[in-house]
């Protein structure tokens, strides 16, 4: 995953469920800049959309947590 530091921050906010407007306010950057970062991140991550890219970002950032979650779900189901 070849994201810039800004793209990583934006995607972390996306994972937390913030809107583009909220992200722009938190980062003190233009709304259009947030959209650019998200669009570039989606392409780099290989996501089909914002939600898919957020999921893939989360898994790529912490595969151990993802695998533990899958194991726990398998035990429950």
C-alpha positions as CSV (number, residue, x, y, z in Angstrom):
1,X,0.0,0.0,0.0
2,X,1.7,3.1,-1.2
3,X,-0.5,5.8,0.4
4,X,0.9,9.2,1.3
5,X,0.8,10.2,5.0
6,X,-2.2,12.5,4.2
7,X,-4.1,9.7,2.4
8,X,-3.5,7.4,5.4
9,X,-4.9,10.0,7.8
10,X,-7.9,10.6,5.6
11,X,-8.6,6.8,5.3
12,X,-8.3,6.4,9.1
13,X,-11.0,9.1,9.5
14,X,-13.1,7.3,6.8
15,X,-12.7,4.0,8.8
16,X,-14.0,5.9,11.9
17,X,-17.1,7.0,9.9
18,X,-16.4,10.7,9.4
19,X,-17.9,12.5,6.5
20,X,-15.8,14.3,4.0
21,X,-16.9,17.6,5.5
22,X,-15.9,16.5,9.0
23,X,-12.5,15.3,7.7
24,X,-11.9,18.6,6.0
25,X,-12.7,20.4,9.3
26,X,-10.5,18.2,11.4
27,X,-7.6,18.4,9.0
28,X,-8.2,22.0,8.2
29,X,-8.0,21.4,4.5
30,X,-10.5,22.0,1.7
31,X,-13.4,19.6,1.0
32,X,-12.1,19.1,-2.5
33,X,-8.7,18.1,-1.2
34,X,-10.3,15.4,1.0
35,X,-12.1,14.1,-2.0
36,X,-8.9,13.9,-3.9
37,X,-7.1,12.1,-1.1
38,X,-10.0,9.6,-0.8
39,X,-10.2,9.0,-4.6
40,X,-6.5,8.4,-4.9
41,X,-6.5,6.1,-1.9
42,X,-9.4,4.1,-3.3
43,X,-7.4,3.6,-6.5
44,X,-4.1,2.7,-4.7
45,X,-5.8,0.3,-2.3
46,X,-7.8,-1.3,-5.1
47,X,-11.2,-0.6,-3.5
48,X,-14.4,-0.7,-5.4
49,X,-15.8,2.1,-3.4
50,X,-15.2,4.1,-0.2
51,X,-16.5,1.4,2.1
52,X,-14.5,-1.4,0.4
53,X,-11.4,0.8,0.4
54,X,-11.9,1.6,4.1
55,X,-12.2,-2.1,4.9
56,X,-9.1,-3.0,2.9
57,X,-7.2,-0.2,4.5
58,X,-8.1,-1.5,8.0
59,X,-7.1,-5.0,7.1
60,X,-3.8,-3.9,5.5
61,X,-3.0,-1.7,8.5
62,X,-3.6,-4.4,11.0
63,X,-3.8,-7.9,9.6
64,X,-3.3,-9.5,13.0
65,X,-6.5,-7.8,14.4
66,X,-8.4,-8.9,11.3
67,X,-7.3,-12.5,11.7
68,X,-8.1,-12.6,15.4
69,X,-11.6,-11.2,14.6
70,X,-12.2,-14.0,12.0
71,X,-11.0,-16.7,14.4
72,X,-13.4,-15.3,17.1
73,X,-16.3,-15.2,14.7
74,X,-15.6,-18.8,13.6
75,X,-15.7,-19.9,17.2
76,X,-19.0,-18.1,17.8
77,X,-20.6,-19.4,14.7
